[in-house]
Amino acid sequence: MKPVNIGLCGLGTVGGGTLTVLKRNLLDINAHAGKSVVLTHIGARRDNPAFDLSGIKVSRDVFAVADDPEVDILVELIGGTSVAKELVLRAVRSGKHVVTANKALIAEFGNELFAEAAKHNVVIAYEAAVAGGIPIIRAMREGLAANKIEWLAGIINGTGNFILTEMRDKGRAFEDVLKEAQELGYAEADPTFDVEGIDAAHKLVILASIAFGMPLQFDKVFTEGISTISTEDVAYAGELGYQVKHLGITRKRPNQGIELRVHPTLIPNSRLIANVDGVMNAVLVKGDAVGPTLYYGPGAGAEPTASAVVSDIVDVSRLVGAESGSSVPHLGFALDKLVDYPILPIEEVETAYYIRISALDRPGVLSKITQILSDAGISIEALIQKEPKEGQDHVPVILLTNRAIEKQIIAAIKKIEALDSINGKVVRIRVESLK
């Protein structure tokens, strides 16, 4: 049987991990694929001294890999979107299957790329694009195909999760932990994508499209980061029996639309996902038949991500040269069956809220606050009022509300902040029970 020839573009962290796994586990990989898988061509701007590339064709131009007629599967691990998109399109148009770990590429251009792949009867596989080594894409597209997915929530950025874990466990400030995360290699020199939720938004839109059978709509994800979360709010959440996590959440609201949001969230300690700490990832999926299922593991790193890349190589290799065969649709639904559901504006989302107010320590202030909330139709589930510190006349008042529409909370907070007895801005963090 003719070998399946692999062209690898990118020899950085994930590319190096992929090369390592391919070499180390080659016999098992071939057995899984049912044929010989051979890495024949690498496209990289420079050599990686950690690897012996003898016997493998090496090109400095990644497009040479896409143009190589001997390559059956192109593995795109260069990152970014502009060059990567052009590379993938060229490979697809030359009849090559593609494996990628590029979540930004899929989230922003997946609709176009998948349509082009279908036109040329090839596959774009992207298991490694979400949650690293956790096989969440395959689980949702295949394992949960019998279910109507009701909602999912994910800790899908390890950098943010590491920062919030350190803030909780050691009482450290955000800026201090971020600096350590950069030193450890968890965060980039420019950490914006991680701490402001853009990375998680890329991953969430992919999961939402698979969950509900809709086109990718990255531009409609509501995104809020963790850079404004304070150590005191993390501590108060703990007193109330909650953890602060940076979640990606999507939920189908009958006759309303799809929630698509990334933001800091209080989760009850009783939920398993609340205990996912450090750089680990987890995705909780609620199906109508199966109920809640949790997928947990490393969300990044050379070999965990390579695990997903190589699993896609194995899967796609089974299609190469086969007289007949089938593959799961890219988003789990036939392209002509995707539904362009409306995305619910964040102002229309209903959830509970954590509210922290700096209020003047005198009679009647608390009653004014609760009256404003009551007038807005917002009920209070729990309340903590702290003692004033020496020399201060304002005290922290912490409230947990029951579920309310976001625009109601926004209007109520505006009135609370207008009171003479309130100092500064009111802090608001959404709360989810994940039931």
KAZIUR-V683457 format. One record per helix or strand of 3 or more residues. SS is the DSSP state (H for helix, E for strand). FROM is the first residue (numbers start at 0). TO is the last residue. If there is no record, write none. Layout:
ss	from	to
SS	FROM	TO
SS	FROM	TO
//
This chain:
ss	from	to
E	3	8
H	12	23
H	25	32
E	36	42
E	56	58
H	62	66
E	72	75
H	81	92
E	96	99
H	102	118
H	126	128
H	135	142
E	148	154
H	157	169
H	173	182
H	191	194
H	197	211
H	217	219
H	230	238
E	241	252
E	256	267
H	271	274
E	279	286
E	290	297
H	301	316
H	334	336
H	345	347
E	349	359
H	364	374
E	379	384
E	393	400
H	405	416
E	426	431
//
